[in-house]
Amino acid sequence: MTDLSYEQARAELATVVEKLESGGTTLEESLALWERGEQLATICQRWLDNARARLTADRS
C-alpha cells in the first residue's frame, strides 16, 4: 500500500465508488476496482483509528 493521506485515500475511494456505480466495466475491471476500494477503505480506517487513539491518549 502507498503512503496516502486520509484525504487522498478518501478522494480516490469516492472515484472508485463512482466507477463501480456507473457500470460499464468488465467483471475483471470491477473486481480490480473493488479490491482497490477495499485497500483504500483500510487506509482511511487506519487514519481514523490512529486519530482516535491520539485523542484518547491526549485525554488521559
C-alpha positions in Angstrom: 0.0 0.0 0.0 1.1 3.5 -0.7 1.5 6.2 1.9 -1.6 8.2 1.0 -3.0 10.9 3.2 -6.5 10.4 4.5 -7.8 13.0 2.1 -6.1 11.3 -0.9 -7.4 7.9 0.0 -10.9 9.2 0.6 -10.9 11.0 -2.8 -9.7 8.0 -4.7 -12.2 5.8 -2.9 -15.0 8.2 -4.0 -13.8 7.8 -7.6 -13.7 4.1 -7.3 -17.3 4.0 -6.0 -18.5 6.3 -8.8 -16.9 4.0 -11.4 -18.5 0.9 -9.8 -21.9 2.6 -9.6 -21.8 3.8 -13.1 -21.2 0.3 -14.5 -19.9 -0.3 -18.0 -16.9 -2.1 -16.8 -16.0 -5.7 -17.3 -16.1 -8.2 -14.4 -12.3 -8.2 -14.3 -12.2 -4.4 -14.1 -15.0 -4.3 -11.5 -13.1 -6.8 -9.3 -9.9 -4.7 -9.6 -11.8 -1.6 -8.6 -13.4 -3.4 -5.7 -10.1 -4.6 -4.4 -8.6 -1.1 -4.7 -11.6 0.2 -2.9 -11.0 -2.3 -0.1 -7.4 -1.1 0.2 -8.4 2.5 0.3 -11.1 1.8 2.9 -8.4 0.1 5.0 -6.1 3.1 4.7 -8.9 5.5 5.7 -9.8 3.3 8.7 -6.2 3.2 9.8 -6.0 7.0 9.7 -9.2 7.3 11.7 -8.2 4.7 14.2 -4.8 6.5 14.8 -6.6 9.8 15.2 -9.0 8.3 17.7 -6.1 6.8 19.6 -4.3 10.1 19.8 -7.4 11.9 21.0 -7.9 9.2 23.7 -4.2 9.5 24.7 -4.5 13.3 25.0 -7.4 13.0 27.4 -5.5 10.7 29.7 
